[in-house]
Amino acid sequence: MINEHDLAALNGTCPEHYEPFQDRAGAFYETFERKPENQEQTHYCPGCGHGITHKMVARAIDELGIQDRTILCTPVGCSVFGYYYFDVGNIQAAHGRASAVAVGAKRARPDSVVLCYQGDGDLAAIGTAEIVHAANRGEPITVFFLNNAIYGMTGGQMAPTTLIGMKSTTTPNGRDPWNEGYPLHICELFAQLDAPVYLERVALGNSKQLIGAARAIKKGIENQVKGLGFSLIEILSPCPTIWKMNPVDAQHWVRDELTKVFPPGVYRDRTKDAPVRPAPKPKPALADLPKMLVGKGGVAPVEPAGTAPAAVHDLSIRIAGFGGQGVLMLGQVLAEAGLSADMRVSWLPSYGPEMRSGTSNCHVRISHKEIASPVVTKPNVLLALNEPSLRKFLATVEPGGWVLYNGTSLPEGMERDDVHFVIKPFTELADQVGDARAGNIVMLGTLLEATGMLSGESIDAALKRLVKTERWLELDRKALAKGRETFHLEPVSA
């Protein structure tokens, strides 16, 4: 609970000139539309530290004049409805992912002020990886970490910050360090990292602590306004409902007990000597993106849009075989060639843990239209480098599609009269040009000759970008020619 003197102190006014702390900060909405029956209330329990912290954050936004630049990222947890209260840019993130979302927002909008607001179960449990790496990179965001030592919204389970001996729904006999480990100290942990600029732990236990918390919150936001790096303010907060205490006792427990385990204080402050982060590189012009996509070697020859046969306007290709047969490489060549032909492409690998002899397949989409998904479930081209792959994927090929199979004859039970089959011993043919490992490129040459789907120039440009050894580049060119030549030696099986 906060008395009038506390509120006046927090507001920066003396009691005789007290401007009520209950006055709405400008960074809040005029009404809170989450509750149609009462748009003056938040969803927080009486005595909850979230409401106090919200007011401090909103006041700091007002004082710094950054409301139009601010983006608030809130995750799943008690603060889940923050977007109903803060009249700023709001992004709702999945559980634990607020810091990752905040990093994305800051990188996309570097001139914005991005605030990340997370609880202890969210930040210190499911979101540990995201927040640790954001801190280690020194991402220029400001994080508010509400630590009430419990999972509040989901019913009072043990959190990473739950105290030893403290009872919860998942530790009914109290937290046992031999079973559940020790409380996680975030500020102390992050203080071991080189990148963070400002780390401070504050508490909401009495008027003096409230004043310190308001000062730290404002400083953490101001650091970002100044262009400094990562700031985190850990806020020890009461949770009367889940702690099963009245609001006054909960506030006292923060002051008297929680601070013993999590001592308030400044754990890192390099704001005076931290360099201003360099400005991000300007965004490239849209016209320059094709050059960037094809790499530093220059722009590959581009075929005018619309010159490809109708069949290639939406190629859905599935390539499958054993690991080591060049399945993924073949997919990359096709995707790169599609880029060179000024088409939209996607390439999605799918393979087991074995580098050799394990199953491997990939999805390739090449289209003049936007590609909705990189996943190919109904291919119109199947390139099967072994019999298991043919048996696995043949039934998925669309009627009228193409099936190229690495073999001498169609296996029993694999007949279909509604697709085009090309059956050739591509591995053996590759051995004839110098290396059996080039069987994937021989198959590619046959595919190009059979369908006319891509020009030789676009394929050659893709090979030059992907194959770094001159010997292999020449071998692949020979294999490509062998595949084209082989296609005409025997009629296509239908």
N, C-alpha and C positions, 0 to 999 in steps of 0.2 A: 504494500500500500504506500501511497505517496501523499504526504500532507501538504498543506498550502505553502509552508516554508520551502519544502523540497521542490515544489513546482516552480516557485518564484526563483529559486536558485538555478534550477535547470533552465529556466527561460531567460536567465541573465538579468533579472530585475530584482530590486530589493522589495521587501514586503509592502512598504508604503506606496510603491509605484508598480504594483503587481499587475501585469497583464495576464489574464487567466491562461494557464497552460492548456486548458481544455479547448481554447480557440483552435480552429482548424488551420493547419499549415497549408500554404498555397499549393504545395506539391500533392495534396490530397484532392480527390474528387469532392464536389459539393455534397453529394449524397452517395451512399454505398448501395448499389442496386442489387447486391446479392440477396438481401432480405426484403422482398416486396412489402412485408408487413411493418418493417422498421428499418428505414434506410439511414438511420443515424448510428447504428451499431455495427461493430465488426463481429466476426465469428469467434473471437478469442474469449477464453474463460476469464472471469474476474481475477485480477492479480497476475495474469500471464505477462511474461516479459516481452512477448512479441509486440504488444500494443505500445509499450514504452519505447522499445527500439524503433518501431515504425515512426513514432513522432520525432525521435532524434534524427533519423535519416531524412525525413521530410523537411525538418527545420534546416538541416545542413544544406540540402538542395536549394531551399529558398535563399539562404544567406549567401551561397556561392553563385546564385543566379544561373543555374545550369538546367532548369527544368526541361527546356526544349531540347537539350542535348543528352538527357539521361535515358539509359536503357536498364531496366531492372529485370534480372533473371531469377526466377523463383522455381523451385522444384516441388516434388511431392513431399508433403509434411504439413505441419501446422500452418506454415506460411503459404500454403498452396494457393490461397485466394488473394495474394498480394495485388494482383492486377485489378481487383475490385476497388482498391484503396488508393493506389499511387497513380496520379495523373501524369504519367511519363510513358515512354515506350516500354512495353512489357512483353517478355517472352516466358512462356511456361515450359519448363524442361522436364524430362523424365527423371525418375528417382535417381539421385546421385550424379546427374549429368549437368547440373547447372553451371559448374565451372567450365566444362567443355563448351557448352552453348555460349557462355559469356565470352570465352576466347574467340569463338567464331564471330560473334557480334562485333567485338572490338577490332578484329582484323578486317572485317568487311566494312566497318564504319569507324575508322581510326580517330575521327574527330569527336566521336561520342564519348560520354562518360558512362562506363558499364559497371553496374553494381551487381554482385552475386550474393544472394541471401540464402544461407543454408543452415539446417539444424545438424545436431551431432550424429544422429543415425544416418543422415543423408551424406554429409561431408566426410565423416570419419569412418564410415562403414562401406556402404555400396559405392560411394564416390571417391574412395581413397586414391585410386590410381589417377583419376582425372585431376584432383586438386594438387596432389604431390607434383605431378609433372607440369602443371600450370605454374606452380610456385618455382619449380626448378628452372623453368625457362624464363622466369621473371616477367610473365605476361602482365601488361599494364592494366590490370583490372583491380577493383576493390572488393574484397570478400568480407561479408559479415557472417560470423560463425556463431550461431546461438547454441550454447552448451547448457542444457538443463539436465544432463546426465541420465537421460531416459528417452525411449521412443514415446513421444506424446500422442500423436494422431492415431497410431495403430494399436493402442491399448496398453502401453506400459511395459514393453519388453526391454531387456537389458540392452544398453547402447555401449559403444566402445568406451565412452567416458563414464559409465556407471561406476560408482565408488565401491571399493572392497567392502563386503558385508551388506551392501545395499540390496534390498529385496525388490524384485520385479516379477512380472508374470512368467518370465523364463528363468528366473533365479529366485524361487520362492523361499529358499533358505539363506539367501544373501549371496552376493558375488564371491566366488571362491577363486583366488588367483591360480590355484593348481588346476582348475578346470576351465575357467573362462579367461584367465590371464589378468593383466593389470589395466587400469584406466589408461587411455591413450592421451598423451599430452601434445596437442597439435602445435602450440607456439614453440615449445621446446624442440620438437621434432623439426619444424621448419627453420628454426634458428641455426641448424646445422647446414642448411643449404646456402650457397653463395649468392643467389640471385635476389631473394626478397629484399625490398627496401624498408618496409615498415611492418613490424609484428608487435601487437600489444594485446594483453588480456585485461579486460575490465569486468566489473560486476555491477549488478543492479540491487545491491543489498541495503544501501542507505543513501542519504542525500549527497554525501561526499563522493560516494562511488558513482552516483548518477551523473554528477557534474563531470567526473573524469571520463565516464563512458561517452557523454555527449561530445566532449573535446576530442577524444580519440576517433570517434565516428567521423566528425567533420574533417579531422586531419587526414584520415584515410582517403576520403573523397578528394580532398584538396590536393593530395599527392598526385592523383591521376590528372586533375585539371592542370597541374604544373608539368605534366609529361613525364613523371617518374614511373618506376616499375611497380611490381607486385606489392600490394598492401593487404594485410589480413588483420581484422579486429575480432578477437574471440570475446564473446559476451556471456558471462555467467548469469543465467536467467532463471527465475522461479517458474515452477510448474505445479501450482497448488492442486489441481484436479488429480493428476496422476500420482503426485507425491502423497495425496490424501491429507493435505494440510489446509488450514485457512490461509488467505492471502498474506496476513501479517506474519504468521509463523514461517511461511514459505520464503518470504523476503529475509527474515532473520536467518533461515537455514543457509541461504546463499551467502550472507555476510559472515556467519560463524562457522559453517562446516565446509561448504563447497570451496571456499577460498583457501582452506587448509591444504586441499589436495591439488587445487589449481591456483597457485598464487598469482594474483594480479600483478601486472608490471609490464614494462617495455622490454621486449626480448630482441628487438632489432630496430634501430632507427638510423638510417643512412640518408635521411632526407636532405641534410645540409650538404653532403658531398656526393650524392648519387648523380651521375650524369643524366641529362635529359636524353631519353631514347631517340634515336634517329628517326626522322620522318619516314613513313613507308614509301616505297617506290610508287610512282604514279601508275595508275591502271593503264594497261596497253589499249590502244585503239582497236576497235572491233576488226578493222581491216587488217591489222597486224597479226591477229590470232592464227590464221592458217600458217604463216611463216613460223610461228613459235611451235605449233603442233608438229611440224615435220622436222624440227631440230635445227642445229646450227649449221648444217651442211648446205643450207640454201633451200629454195623451194623446188620441189619435184615438179615435173611436167604435170599440168592440170588439164584434165579433159573437161570441156564445157559441159555444164549441167544439162541433163536431158538427152545426151547423145548415147547413153548406154541402152542396151536392149531393155524391153519392158520387164523381162524376167529379173533383172538386177535391181529394180526399184525397191525391192524388199527381200533381200536374201537372208534367210535364216539358216545358218550352217551349224551342224554338229560334227565335230571331229573327235574321233575316239580311237584308242589303241593302247598298247603297252607303254609304260614309262620308258623313255629312251628312243622311241620311234619318231620323235620330233612333232608330237601332237600339238603342243603349245606353240612351238616355233611356227608351225604351219598356220595356226590361227593368227599369230602376230603378223605374219607376212600378208595374209588376206586383209587384216584390219588396216595395216599401214598402206597397202595398195589402195584400199577404199578411200583413205584420206587423200592420197595423191590424186585420185579421180574426183576430188571435190564432193565426196559423199559423206553422209553421217555414218559413223561406225561405232561398234562396241565389241569388246573382247573380254570374256569372262572365263578364267580357268577353273577347272574342278579336277582335283587329283588326290590320290592317297599319299601316305607318308613315304612310300618307296620312291627313290630317285630313278631306279632301274627296275624293270619288270613289273612294277605296280601298275594298276589301272590308271588311266589318265584320259580326260576328255575336256573339251572346251566349247564354249558357245561364241559364235561370231554373228553379228548383225551388220549388214551393209545396206544402206537405203538412201534414197534421195529425200525421204521424209524424216520427220523427227522419230526417234526410237523411244518407245514408251518403257521398254524393259530390256535389259541385256540377256535375260534368260530365254533360251530356245527350247520350248517344249514340243513344238511341231515343226521340225526342220523341213525346208524344201530342198536342202542339200545335205546328204550324209556322207562323210568320208570315213570309212571303217578300215583301219589298218590291220585288224585281226578279226578272227571269227567271233570271239566273245562279244566284241563291240557291235558287230553286225547283228547278232542275235538279240542283243540288248536294246538296240535303237531302231531296227528296221521298221517295226510296227508303228513307230511314231512319225515316220516320214509322210508328208502330205501327198495325196494323189497327184501325179504329174511331176513329182520331184525327181531329183537325181540321186543315185546311190553309187558311189565308187568304192569298190571292195578290193583289198589287197589279197588276191588269191588266183588260183587257176580255174576254179569253177565255183558255182554257187552252192553253198552247203545245203544239205537235205533239209527240207521244211522251210526254206527261206524264200520260196518263190512268191512273187507279187507281179500281177500283170498291169498294175496301174502306176508304176514308177519306171524310170529309165535306169537300167543297170549298166555299169562299165566295170568289167571284171578283168583285172590284169595283175600279174605278179610284180608289183611296183618295187618291192625290195630287191628282187633278182635283177630287174631292169637297172636299178641304181648301181648294183654291183658291176654291171657292164660298163658304166661310165666312170668308175673309179672308187666308189665307196657305197656299201649297202645302206649306210645311215642316211643317204640322200633320197630314200624311197618316198619320203613325204613330199619332196619337191618334184619328183617324177609324177606323183599323183596330182600335184598342183598343175603341172603342165597339161596333163590329160584333161583335167577339169576345165581349164581355160579354153582348150581347143574344143571341148564338147559343148560348152555353154556360151562362149564369147562374153563372159561376164565382166572381165576387166582387161584393159590393154596391156600389152607387153611392157610398155614404158612405165606404167604405174607399178607393175610387179618388180621390174628391175630397180626402180627407185626405192621400193620397200626393201629389197634384198641388200642394196648398198647401205641403207641405214642400219640394218639389223646384223649383217654379217661383217665382222671386223677383220677377218683374215682373208687375204687376197686368194690364197689357195682354195678356201672353201667357197668364196664368191664365184670363182671360175667353175668350180665343180657344180655348184648349184645352177649356174647358167646352163651347163651341159645337161644336167638332170632335167631342167625345165624343157629344154629342146627335145630331149629324149621322150618326155611325156607327151609333148605335142605330136611328135612323129609316130609314137606308138598308137595313139588314138585312131589313126587312119589305117593301121595295118589289119585290123579286124573290125567287123561291123559291131555297132552297139547292140547289146542284148536288151530287149525290151520286156 
